[in-house]
Amino acid sequence: MNTAQGTTTRSSATTASTGSPTGARSTTARWTAVAFLAAGLAFLLFPVLRPWPDETVASADLAAAFASDRWVVAHLCGILGLGLIAPALLGLRTLLAGAGTGAGVPAPRAPGVRSATWALITAWAGAGFAALYFGAEIFGIRTLAEAALRDGDLGLLAEVEVLRMQPWAITAFGAGLLLLAASGVLLAVALWRSSTRGSGAQGSGTHPRWIGLPLALGLVLVLPQFFGGPELRITHGFLVAVGCVLVAGAVRNRRA
């Protein structure tokens, strides 16, 4: 009898730790926080690692910078940062919906869920459009630079601007970053609305209403910061990273 009871107790404990709604929410919160932190780090590494040569004059130094591994790695970090925002928002939406369910509110009507849903959709679409441009920026420009160095023809670097300003490419890039800006605003709205919940029996893990505003500002400024110099762009990278850290902390502290 004691053996059977011990087995039942161990089985119940295992189920509670791995299969309970609380355990699932904790896992979701942990991985959502990781996604936000990784996105913030990638956004910061992009301008920090990127070479910053003088692009106003075609020179061997400019060609070498465009052809360098740092150019590729930095831009891959940029793509990674863009790509991780949507999965992080998916986790956030799941947590907000779970908090509503725990309080007896249908998931779609839980505070912040609708805004988080649209933030997820716009972030995913925005990252997809922007990534197309990043691909051309990484490999197209590098190919031109390598040809210029190989052939000793720095005049090929004039094609860099042609590549960057190709109408379809620049349209996709602009549309993607505008969608990303909209996603940031919707994220801030979702966190603002969800912060009005008090700590009920399930525990909501409340957060300050303003917690999403720094990240929202960073995402809104992704497009205009491209027109700034290295100092401004690195500062922007720090802004997005800090915003991601704040949201990750709020997400990690949620218990619902």
N, C-alpha and C positions, 0 to 999 in steps of 0.2 A: 504493500500500500504506500509506504513512504517513498519507495523507488518510483512508483507511478506518479506520485504527487511532485517529486523532484523533477521528473522529466517534463511534466506539464508546466511547472513553474519556469523551467529553463526555456521551454518552447514559447511560452507567453512573453517572456522577457525578450527573446530574439525577435519575435514578431513586432513587439512594441518599438524596438530600437531600429528595425529596418523597414517595416511595412506600414507603420502608423502614419496618419496624415501629418502629425507633428514632425516625425522624422523626415518625411518627404519635403515638408516646407523648409526644414533646416538645411537639407541638402540643396534645395533650389536657391535658398538665400545665399549659401556659401558660394555656389558656382556663379550666381549672378554677380556677387561682389567681386569675384575673381575676374569675370569678364569686364566689368567696369574698370578695375585696376589695370588690367592688361591694355585696354583701349587707351586709358590715360597715359600709360607709359609709352605706348606706340606713337601717340600724337606728339609727345614730348621729344622722343628720339628722332622723329622725322626732321625737324629743323636743326637739332643739335648735331646730328651726324652728317647732314647734307653739306657738301662743299659750297662755299660762297665766293666764287671767283667774280671778277669784274666782267659782266656780260655785255657791257656796252661796246667792247672792242674785241674783234676776233683775234685770238691769240693762242699760242701753244698751251699756256696755262689753262685757258678756258676749255680747250679741247681735252686736255688731260683730266680736268675735273669732271667733265661730262662722261668721259670714258672710264672713270674710276669705279672701283667696287663700292666705295662710300656712296656714290650717286645711286647705285642700285639698291643697296641695303636701306638707305634712308627712305627712298620712295616705297620700298616694300613695307617699311614700318608705317608709312602713311596709309597705304592700302589696308594693312592689318587694323590700324586704328579705326578707319571707316567701317571695316567689315565686322568689328566686334561690337559696335554700338547696337546693332539690331538684335543679336543674340542676348545681349545684356538687357535690352528692353523687353524681350520675350520673357525672360526670367522675372523682371519687375512686374509685368502684367500678370503673370501667374501668381505671384505673391499677393498682389492687390485683390485679384479675384478670390484667392483662398481666404483672405481676411474677411471679405464680404460673406462668403459661404459659412465661415465659422460663426458669424454674427447673425445668420439667418437671412442674409440678403442674397438674392440671385446674383451669380457671378457677374453677368454683364452690367448690372446696376450698381455694383459696389463702387464706392468713391474712388475716382481716378482711373477706373478700368477703361472706360471709353476713350479717354485722352491717351492712355498708355497704348491702347490698340492702334490708334492712328499714328502715334509716335513710332511704333514698331513698323507699320506699313511704310511711312514716309522715309524712315531711316534705311530700310532694306532697299527701297527703290533708289534713294539718293546715293547710297554706297555703290549700287550696281552701275549707275550712270557715271559717277565720278571715277570708279575704278577703270573704266574704259580709257579715260583720258590719262590716268596715271600710267597705264600700260604703255601708251604711246610715249609719254614723257620719259619713262625708264629706258625702254629698249630702242625706240625710234631715235631719240636724241643720242643715246650711246652709240648706236650704229653710225650715225653721221659723224660723231666725234672720232670714232676709231678710223673711219675712212679718211678724215682730214689729217690725222696723225700718220697714217700709213702712206698716203699719197703726197703728204706735204702740201696739201691744198686747204688752207684755212678758210678759203672762200666758201667751202661747203657748210661752214657754221652759219651762214646766212639762212640756210634752209631750216634751222632750228625754229626761228620765229614763224616761218611758213607752216611748219608742222604744228606748232602750238596754236596758231590762230586759224587753223582749218575750220571752216564754218560749222560743219557737223560736230567736230570734236569739241570746240569751245561751247557749242550749244548744249551738248550732253553734259559737259563738265559744269557749266553754270546751272543747268536744271538740277543736277545731282546735289550741288552744294546748297541750292535754295530749298530743296526737299529736306536736306540735313538740318538746315536752319529751322524749318517748320517742325521737324522732329524734336529739336531742342526745346522749342517753346511748348510743345505738347507734353514733353517730359516734365517740364517745370509745372505745368498746369496739373498733371496727374499727381505729382508729389504734393502740390499745394492742397488739392482737394482731399487726398487720402490722409493728410495730417489732421483733419478735423475729427477723425475717429478717436474715441477714447480707448483706454485699455479695458477690454471686457474680459469675460471668463477665459477666452482663448488667448488673450494678450495680443495687442495689435502692433506693439513696437513702434509707438508714435515717433515722429521726427518734426523738426521745425518746418514751418511752411516754406521758408525761403531756401531750403536745402538744395533744390534743383536749379536755382537761379544762376549760380556761377557756371555750371555746365551748359545751361541754355545760352548764356551770353557767349561762351566759347564757341558753341556750334553755330550761332548766328554770325559770328565774326570769322568763320573759316574762309568764306569767299573774299571779303574785303582785305583780310590780312595778307593775301597773296600779292597785293600791290605794295606791300611794305618791304622794308629792308630786313636783314638778318636779325637785328636786335628786336624789332617788333614781332617778327615771326617766332622767335624763340620765346619771347614773353607770352605770346598767344599759346604756345605749346604748354607752358607752365600753367596758364589759366585753365586750359582744358584738363590737364592732369589733376590740378587741385579740385576742379569740379567733379571729376570722376571719383576721386578719393572720398569726397563728401557724400556723394550718392552711394558709393560702395559701403561706407560706414552706416548710412541710414538703412540700407538693404540688409546688411549683416545683422543689425540689431533688431530686425523684425522677427517676431516670434510667432506670427500668424501666417 
